[in-house]
Amino acid sequence: MSMGVAREPDADGRAPGGTSTDRRQPSWAARVIRRTPLTIGLVLALLVVGASTGSLLAPASRQPWYPEIATGLPALAEGHWWSLFTAIFFLDRPIVYLVLLPLVVGGIGWGEWRFGSLRTAGIFIAGHLVGVLGGAGVLALVSRTGWPWAERLATELDVGPSCGALAVLVFAIATLPAPWRLRARIAVGTWAGVSLLYLGQLHDLEHAISVLVALLASGWLPAFRRPAGRPTQREWRLIGLAGLITVGAVQVFDLIVPFDGPLGSNDPTASLVDVAVDVVVILVIANGIRQGYRLAWLAAILLGAYNLAAAALGFAILPLLVDAGVLSGPGDVLGLLIAPTILWIGMMLLLIFGRGAWRVRLRASRRKLDAQPLTRQELIERLRRHGGDTISWMTSWDANTRIAAAGDGAIAYQAHAGVAIMLGDPIVPDGTRAQALSDFERIAQQAGLIPCVFSASGASAAARPAGWRSVIVAEDTIVDLPGLAFTGKAWGAVRTAMNRAAREGVEFRMVRLAEEPWNVLAQVRAISEQWTGDKGLPEMRFTLGTVEEALDPEVRVGIAVDGEGNLHGVTSWLPVYGPADPETGAAQVAGWTLDLMRRRDGGFGPVMEFLIAASAQHFSEEGYAFVSLSGAPLVRPEQADAGPVDLVLERIGGLIEPLYGFKSLHRFKQKFNPRHESLHLLYRDEGDLPRIGIALTRAYLPDASLRDLVASATAAGKER
């Protein structure tokens, strides 16, 4: 992600380089018009021609001039070469305008936006000619064999720009990042193939040829070629799910719609019971196929074997039914047998070749990540050996599952809503960060979980697995301690708080909370419970600790106490282990991360400013390098580019912002003049975002009920 550096305009009102800052930027509509003239021109031409010839209201094929402008084998045989171009500007029936215009706008418009008008026009014309001439050539060859379908199509004509629009769409798909490129190609190819097999009209044949050639060309031409690679476990599962849904939908189509395609005709004579069984089984196992369950894969294999056996039986008895006079000929049901059989054969091959993607056990208790589990103490020992980031100590909290990674390293994650959320950077030796993240992806997918990493550093974002996305979700706020002095205008609010504390007799103490007398601990708990009760939701977890985590002997706690022993506020600080020392091979505590922040209602006003400043001063005197004020959860820096994931995270943050005040907390920390380091969410692709959003909500609010969340949403609406 890159960001430009703002520069002051010159004295004459011009920006550096001579561009006037007063010049208005073109509107969105103006940019669209400037970049898509071909698309706009074609849409206008279709509408004008349709209105002037009456084809907007009545089928063009009924007009006497239709054979002169339509293309097809008869037109080419009669030498109507101009029909290759005139057919582009006509549509056969009024309803086709509603279907085709979105394809023209979406396919050609997208391609023109990406490639420019000239290249898009070339792809469009080439795709149109390949589809029309290819269809005519196929029919000229096969119609001589006596194939009834080919003989029928050899006499038909067609109009429209759909072949060219589909070709442009396929080339635009080639520019998508993985894995969306593969998914979109499969979707377009499946649509073209099913249309040809089941509908089998002239335009379906032309579409299939145009799409096939465009898929091959966009994967072969150097300007569009991208590394293909093998499908991942996740892609096998998604393709399997899409295949099952397609087969089920086609079988319902068989049941209710007659067709006459290249494989034969079909009157709606399919058995309702057979189709119902297939559809019900597909609905039951579809989610299991998506999650990689072994049992769902086995059920799909058995269902496919059943359908292939039924088709084989149908082919065996078909001649007997014809001889007995039950059927007038095999063409009555041939399409009903052959077309679904082809789909089931393809489905079975997919399940067999990708069988390694379906190994997840059905029982949730057995779906742990296939890695060596670690105790809390073992993880802490590895943290002390290799060092970590500013939130690595949070991985020692009880809610996390800890596993070994990259040899003697460690990672921690929480599983919510089918998502494995890894917290922070992997705790691993230098040079093995990428290996640890790749291992996490692999073992999470094997367990049927969606992997993601929350609050990862920039180093982990750079080492993320190939194809993963990264987005900034927070900024770690860090105060460097060497030479710390609260002087200058920037520290005015902090000095005021410390001076006022001295006047009012409020003292600072750095303690280990577990060693404090019971009356101090009782006051800490009372302040925390009061704060939680005012929020209306349970205490947040995940990257936010509670009093229980502050009781850890390794955690330092700063408290503000007056002369009468009254506690006014409390902050807890988590140890941050720096890189391992090359000589000793062990990491030392390099700094501290702020976690718990609680203040008493009606107590000393600027107690938080006082506690944080006094703690930083204390750690500076002890020789530590920095303190991290931590990143406010789900707060993205304003200057960061917005992407699709930001919509999900902003919805989560907006849901609980009125109750927890993340943004105001982030603004508060700027009083301490910190430097910032970005924290990232790492995820596979945008298809995981809805589930990740749910998982993050559950991670931060594991004890919140649906009623609590509804109440918070209502509060958020009132706040706005």
Buried (B, 14 or more C-beta within 10 A) or exposed (E): EEEEEEEEEEEEEBBEEEEEEEEEEEEEEEEBEEBBEBBBEBBEEBBEBBEEBEBBEEBBBEBEEBBEBBBBBBBBEEEBEEBBEBBBBBBBBBEBBEEBBEBBBBBBBBBBBBBEBEBBBEBBBBBBBBBBBBBBEBBBEBBEEEBEBBBBBBEBBBBBBBBBBBBBBBBBBBBBEBBEBBBBBBEBBBBBBBBBBBBBBBBBBBBBBBBBBBBEBBBEEEEBEBEEEEBBBBBBBBBBBBBBBBBBEBBBBBBEEEBBBBBBBBEEEBEEEBBEBBBEBBEEBBEBBBBBBBBBBBBBBEBBEBBBEBBEEBBEEBEEBBEEEEBEEBBBBBBBBBBBBBBBBBBBEBBEEBEEBBBBBEEEEEBBBEBEEBEBEBBBBBBBBBBBBBBBBBBBBEEBBBBBBBEBBBBBBBBBBBBBBBBBBBBBBEEBBBBBBBBBBBBBBBBBBBBBBBBBBBEBBEBBBEEBBBBBBBBBBBBBBEEBEBEEEEBEBBBEBBEBBEEEEBBBEBBBBEEBEEEBBEBBBEBBEEBBEEBEBBBBBBBBBBBEBBBBEEBBBBBBBBEEEEBBBBBBBBBBBBEBEEEEEEBBBBBBBBBBBBBBEEBBBBBBBBBBBBBBBBBBEEEBBBBBBBBBBBBBBEEBEEBEBBEBBBBBBBBBBBBBBBBEBBEBBEBBBBEBBBBBBBBBBBBBBEBBBBBBBBBBBBEBEEEBBEBBBEBBEEEE
